[in-house]
Amino acid sequence: MQNKRWPKSAQVDFFETLAQLIAVGYDLEKALVSLQSLLPKLRQDLQVIVGGLREGRHFYRLITPYVRSEIRRELAFAVVHGNLMDILAEIGSRERRRMQQIQKLRQLLLYPVMLFGLLAVIFAVFIQFLLPEFTNMGMALPTFPGLPVVIFAMTFVLIVVGVAGLSWWRRHSWLQRLVAIRRLPLIGPVMRLSLDYQISLQLGLLLTSGVSFSVIVKRFASLDEGGVLKDVSRLAEKSLTAGESIAEFVRKVPLLPRESELLFSKGKQQHEIGQEFQLLAERKFELLERQISRYLLIIQPLCFGVIGLVVVGLYLLMLMPMYQNMGELMTW
């Protein structure tokens, strides 16, 4: 099967409409057949997926060429917990909200990008036409003696940091990388909430499925598409083999949500713990949306600040020489 990923808008329409059809009682195959008329642009791909389902293949493997890896992994988890319909409904709702955030970001960046483009045109005109004229007229352009040294030093530092970071990245596992990313400013809070949401959602679905925790751990540890949860499950498998309790294991893994230890130590039934994890997942996603909204609010003012610095720089390059030469003429 050729790898032709659907556009983001098509993925949103697919999962959202599929979730709606499932919510009104359609099974997966009938919903996919109905989608062929509702989403005609995806008809050929949907026919391939329906044909694969009738052959007994897993849905997540059939959808792999058309969606991003994060969605594919989430669907792969359904092989373990069996709640495919629930995860499809969750993906449909979440992807719509993410698309709205992306559209809002584009709207916020539209005006600053246009201003950046206008400034780039002005700078190009200055370099191409005005700078040679200033030079021919003998105007003294502003100089910055230490600027080359500063640029060289900054470039050298960036190269050293980049090489060291790449070397560290290659030596460590995905689990260790994500733990480090969670501690970074700006990116860290978003990554932490995103991981907390993903892990809480999958744990909730797993624990409410009726499968025992030990079976869940073993199956995830051997799952090809497990991702980070696969690494966590391998650690859990070693911990349980060593006779540690679930709460003790949760305390040792910094990647798990902070609330996990409390939920596992309450002594409730597995099904009840799973329901609480699903509620926790909803809460984490709400916090994630709020955090992203805060960042969106500061993006436009930050862009305008950068534009202001560029304008001041152009002022120094273009107008200051003219003022200096006019002053010399007046004193003469």
Secondary structure, 3 states (H helix, E strand, C coil): CCCCCCCHHHHHHHHHHHHHHHHCCCCHHHHHHHHHHHCHHHHHHHHHHHHHHHCCCCHHHHHHHHCCHHHHHHHHHHHHHCCHHHHHHHHHHHHHHHHHHHHHHHHHHHHHHHHHHHHHHHHHHHHHHHHHHHHHCCCCCCCCCCHHHHHHHHHHHHHHHHHHHHHHHHHCCHHHHHHHHCCCCCHHHHHHHHHHHHHHHHHHHHHHCCCCHHHHHHHHHCCCCCCHHHHHHHHHHHHHHCCCCHHHHHHHCCCCCCCHHHHHCCCCCHHHHHHHHHHHHHHHHHHHHHHHHHHHHHHHHHHHHHHHHHHHHHHHHHHHHHHHHHHHHHHC
